[in-house]
Every structure is written in structure tokens, then in C-alpha cells.
Amino acid sequence: GVTVCLLALKLILGIISGSIAVLSDAIDSATDVVGGTAALVSIRVAAWPADQDHPYGHGRAESIATGVISIVIAMAGLLIVGRTVYSIIVGDTVVPTLIALVAALVPIVIKEILYHYVAYQARKFKSSLLMASAADHRKDAITSVATLAGIAGARMGYPLLDPLAAGLVSLAIFKLAYDTATRATRELMDRIPEDTTMRDIKKIVLECEGVEHAYVRARSLGPNIFMEIKIDIDPELTVSEGHGIAKSVKSKIIAEVEGTADVLVHVNPHYD
């Protein structure tokens, strides 16, 4: 709702003021609306429980949506670059009216507040999609600062600064598109969780009674972590005792490693 209102504000005031920078900011906000809609849909899909056709759940929906968002953001950047280059080459520059300053100042405050709120939620739920959304809010605040500077410069007698500010907005958009696409690609390629998480997992496994050695593999699917663990135990133990150790390993990891969706523990006899 907030982003839609900001989009309408920037679009209307951008047209009234004649500021290319504000209109570029409006295009940027339009990508936020598209991205936010995709995020809401994908989060709901990712929350669907595992089924026969999707035994690992639907966590990939977040990664796919993140990739789509990156494409939309990049397209918006290209659109702004095209308009900026045209204005500079043709000389189609105007001095924005005073109302353009309002269109740039209001989003700075609102977007910075949204950044802190969404970033908190992203850390709480360990969601890459929400973190991408938070980064987008921070990017919006920064680009609005550039827009504000460009408008102020144009009103002080340097009209070329308005389209140049739009160009700076496009650079920020391209950077965001790259970061978002990189995040999505890492998840789709089964990148391991953070190094600290991997170290914690192995430490937890080795602390379990009966485990002599451990080999851990893990991958992230959206907010969830799936693991495959091989443990070496005393070869003299019975199958039932080995199963008991494996069960304790799984229970301890699920209890202590946040985001764990499933753990497969394979037991091997340890021979010197």
C-alpha cells in the first residue's frame, strides 16, 4: 500500500514538475510494486507443505521469484538509461518546479523506515526474499537522495543535473538487479548455508555421544535447510544402538539449528 502511494505521488509530481529524475524514481517504485507482489505470492507458495510431487517442499518458489524480480529491476534500469541519454543528447532538459523537491524528500523518510522494519523481519524469518525487499527499500532511499540533489542543482541553474541524477538512479538499480540475481542463483544452485552455520552443525554432531567422526552436507531451499550427514561409530555397536545414535543426532540438530527442515543421517562403522 505504501509503495503504491509513493508510486502515485512520484508519478503525478514528476509529470507536474517536469523532472526526469522524479519520473525515473517513479519507474523505480513501479518495480517495487511488481517485486512486492511477486514476493507475497512466492512466500505463500513456499509455505505450502511438502507433497508427493514436491517431497522437499516448495521453498524454491522464493528463489525463483527473487530471480524474476532481478529481471524486472534490470529492465527498469534500461528504461531510465534510455530516457536519460535521450534528454542529454537532444537537450531536452527543463528546470523542475519546487514541488519536485517534495516528491524526492518524502520517499527518503518513508523508505528508510520501511528498510529497518523489513530487514528485521528478514533476519527473524531467515528469508532471502525479504532481505532483497529490505535492500530495495534502502536503495530507494539512496536514489531519492540523488534525485533530491539533482533537482536542487537544476533549480540552482544547472538543468543538466536533473537527467544526470536519473542516470545515478539507474546505476543503483543495476547494482540491485545484480545483487538480487546473484542471491537467487546461489540458492537455485544449492549453495551451502553460511560458513558459521556449517561449523555449528558439525560441532553439534560431534558432541553427540557415540559419534567418532562426522561428514556434513547441507543446502538451502528458501528459508529451509536440508542436510545429509554421515557419522562414524564404534563397529561393535548393534544396529539398534547405531540407529539410536543417528536419531539423537537428528533430534539435536533440529532443536539447535534454526531453519532445519530435514536431516538424513547415515551410519558407518569406524575402523582405525
Secondary structure, 3 states (H helix, E strand, C coil): CHHHHHHHHHHHHHHHHCCHHHHHHHHHHHHHHHHHHHHHHHHHHHCCCCCCCCCCCCCHHHHHHHHHHHHHHHHHHHHHHHHHHHHHHHCCCCCCCCHHHHHHHHHHHHHHHHHHHHHHHHHHHCCHHHHHHHHHHHHHHHHHHHHHHHHHHHHCCCCCHHHHHHHHHHHHHHHHHHHHHHHHHHHHCCCCCCHHHHHHHHHHHHHCCCCCEEEEEEEEECCEEEEEEEEEECCCCCHHHHHHHHHHHHHHHHHHCCCEEEEEEEEEECCC
